[in-house]
Amino acid sequence: MTSTARLPDGSPHWLVDMDATLPVTGQYVVHGNLRDQHLIPAVDPTSPPHFMETLAALWWSLRRSGYSYLLRHDPVAGLQLVADSDPVVVETSRRAALEVLSGATARIGGPVSADALVEVVQRVARNAQWRGGIVLDYLSQLRVDGEPYPDDVQRLMVASLAEVHAAPAFRQPEGARQGLLPNARFWLVDRPADLPAWMVGGSEGIRQVPLSTPDLTTREAAARVLVRHLPDPPTEQESYDGLVMRFRDVTEGMTVRGMIQTVQLARESGTVAEKVEDSVRAYRVGLTENKWEKTSLRQAIGRAEQALGERVLGQERAVRHVSDILVRTTLGLTSAQLGKGGGGPRGILFFAGPTGVGKTELAKQMTALIFGDADAYIRFDMSEFSAEHTEARLIGSPPGYVGHGSGGELTNAVRQRPFSVVLFDEIEKAHPRILDKFLQILSDGRLTDGSGATVHFSETVIVFTSNLGIAEAEQIMVNDPTADHGEVMKAVIRDQFTHPHKFNRPELLGRIGDNIVVFDYLSEEVAGQLGARFVSNVLERVASASGITLTVATAARRDLVAACASDRSTGGRGVGLKVESLFVNPLARQLIHQRGDRARVTSFQVVDGEGHVEVEWS
């Protein structure tokens, strides 16, 4: 039932490595991407490869080295014989396994205790007639986070380790692979740390086999097989090859199983091959509708500069820059110069400028433009994430820590709303470990939470705000009043990101690129416009909350706005606070004694720093 041929060209690397070490390895710890599908070369070299699950691929490899059977145990199904499509192989495997287990307590086809498994492991390891092995699966799920394995599982591990040192080698019969080959045990775990250190290494005869996420070459090979199964695939070879490359690039970070399920989803929904990116997005974020392609959104983005400019005053340059980025984002042209589908967020913006000039407001209005609700953005104040342990708040606690499994504030929010604007306020205050997470988001468009689940940021717009370099830029402008404030700010920010004794995150600057949006200082004119807007907001609130129609005399309004706009040191936020202290407070003292439903502010003045208003009722 065996062949003398080794693994053919194109076999998965992990199988090739395992095959090469079989003569000197009694125990393998297989970890990582365990539940994926693997491309296995066809018998006919002219035929395309086919897909196999990890266990089937392992058995396919071991048969070629003379294995007669392979057992598998998991806590639910119990002890089973790994299946084969060849009835002759199935019969021979079953006969071999039954002979090995003859007289044992455990039986194939049902649950087996850990203590009974000790005998199975020993019989498999010591049998000199039949070459075989056993896979012990789902070990990671048998242990409570932070707790040791149960005593019976510990005894099973010790028994397996003892066989590594004591089990006799098995000599293959003539006609099969030659040499001394031990009967091996294969422990399948999510990560090596799920097993005790003495089970993972430090002993000859134990070897780790990592199963990594598919690389570019593997994804290309898988895409070449799968594209033909998409609805309406290209018939011309050049177009087919181009679609293969697009499918390969857009699935960065995905498993082969994920690529297969993407094709299944496309077939179910009828999404044609040419829209493979839509199918990948639907698989990743669970939404079949691409909101970025909606006609209404594109029309709104086309008017972005005018719409945003009406809401964010005095920042024409910033609004124009943001509008350009939004147009690029909506058309899916982010990182288009790289010549492939980007894996990062839909858009990236870095808002830089002094406090109170509209950075957060522009983010809110941008959200309103895209999603119809100014409060629909996800905001994180990074001053709350300056300590190392706050990383767990964002992505969730790791195994063994309180809160593990509940997810993090960031990952949960994006999982629930994959199409969103995510605002990180005052990024310079974040802990370096959190900045490292930003690198992963900006580069790969995904983040792994504390429970190991992947959250995709491919449909988000990421906005950072920062006050970095404000004092330095102010000094430069004092020394050279003719310098362009925007260019000065960009130069200072780049220096902050690259200087070893300052913020020093050049790799983060590389991901942000030229998406630095500089906000200008608040001018006297704009401060006045903001003051007038805030006063109007107060009058509207009075009408809605108290039912009082309130007006302000022209002279009183002029004096009020001038007083509120006089101090621009804290930007628009300071103007708003002045309106509250100088106007709202004294006005409220007058309105609390309501004497009608119509009133007029006839005069306003500031005395000893306090606002005073005169109100006439009618």
Secondary structure, 3 states (H helix, E strand, C coil): CCCCCCCCCCCCHHHHHHHHHHHHCCEEEEEECCCCEEEECCCCCCCCCEEEEHHHHHHHHHHCCCCCEEEEEECCCEEEECCCCCHHHHHHHHHHHHHHCCCCCCCCCECCCHHHHHHHHHHHHHCCCCCEEEEECCCHHHCCCCCCCCHHHHHHHHHHHHHHHHCCCEECCCCCCCCEECCCEEEEECCHHHCCHHHHCCCCCEEEEEECCCCHHHHHHHHHHHHHHCCCCCCCHHHHHHHHHHHHHHCCCCCHHHHHHHHHHHHHHCCCHHHHHHHHHHHHHCCCCCHHHCHHHHHHHHCHHHHHHHHCCCCHHHHHHHHHHHHHHHCCCCCHHHCCCCCCCCEEEEEECCCCCCHHHHHHHHHHHHHCCCCCCEEEEHHHHCCHHHHHHHHCCCCCCCCCCCCCHHHHHHHHCCCCEEEEECHHHCCHHHHHHHHHHHHHCEEECCCCCEEECCCCEEEEEECCCHHHHHHHHHHCCCCCHHHHHHHHHHHHHHCCCCCCCHHHHHHHCCCEEECCCCCHHHHHHHHHHHHHHHHHHHHHHHCCEEEECHHHHHHHHHHHCCCCCCHHHHHHHHHHHHHHHHHHHHHCCCCCCEEEEEEEEEECCEEEEEEEEC
